[in-house]
């Protein structure tokens, strides 16, 4: 599937019909650039309105196209991120079950959604309104999903950091702790390579330490976590002496209810994240199709309006879609130019006029025909 397409329109001049021009274009492409896919881009007879309204509309078309295209790419990138995080195999994006490239190359105007008798400005405003609403909805849904992800990441950081800072509740069991009127169990974070020093000295850091009460609960790359039981009245002295020897005493109070609450909260956040991720992904699939459809209808309006301004009234032009490879582009441009009125070609190539009518095409390059690029990715 190509990801870069040209949408162009050629003037139907003199006694030539659109069908005969289409046949000539097909013949020239097959002869000089046979590897370039070529499709008709069927645009209905839209309501022209006044020249002033078309000129005013043309000023907004490029800017509006950038907005609609930007929302389309934003949703596509969100889909790619969600699929990657979920481990879901990337699926082809569709519009009502039709792959997006096929929707573009076999475009059919949706008259029920965008009545052809509506003014062009009304159609453009409708498209922008629909896409803006989808973008706002995307922001709300992504913010909700990211909020849950952020809460989970915070919990995970607390549970996966070093012993000096991480949450210890899932490392300590009730049987590891002695709590009574006179006795207390403290948790010591000991540098990994100072464990022998700890085991040989903890009983003497202060008086009234229960002999052989220290037990290793956990070890990471930097530290080991030990328990030590002693009389409550000497706990503060023990903390001071331990700190002087390079051992950190972590404040910890075992609470089975609080620990169970944290466990349930973690499980709830994991469920919420999965549900939000799944629903957001499905919403993105659907919304991408809606935005892409709106974008293609916008492209049709753009081709129609710019063709009228370029070629005049009544509307008489051939719209088509091409997907030339990079190496074929220089072959295709002369073919398209050759099917236009050659007397105008010098005007569209002249440097003096680049800042004038050239802006109607929407591309940096200027041509004697309407042309702009659609990037699907």
CORCOR-V558126 format. One line per field, one symbol per residue. psi: psi as a letter, one per 40 degrees, with the letter a starting at -180 (. if undefined). A space follows every 10 residues. Layout:
BEGIN
psi=???
END
This chain:
BEGIN
psi=hiehihhihi hhibeiiddd dddddddddd degdehihii ghhihihdai ddddddddde dddddddddd dddddddddd dddddeehhh ihiihfehid ddddefhhhg dddgheeiid dddddddddd dddddddddd dddddddddd ddddddddee aiedeihede ehideehhha ddiihihhhh ideeddddde edeediifhh ifehhhdiha ddiihiihhi ideedddddd ddddeehhhh hhhhhddddd dddddddddd dddddddddd dddddddddd dddddddddd dddddddddd eaiihgihhi higiideede ddddddddei hddedddeeh ddedebeded deidiiifih hihhhd.
END
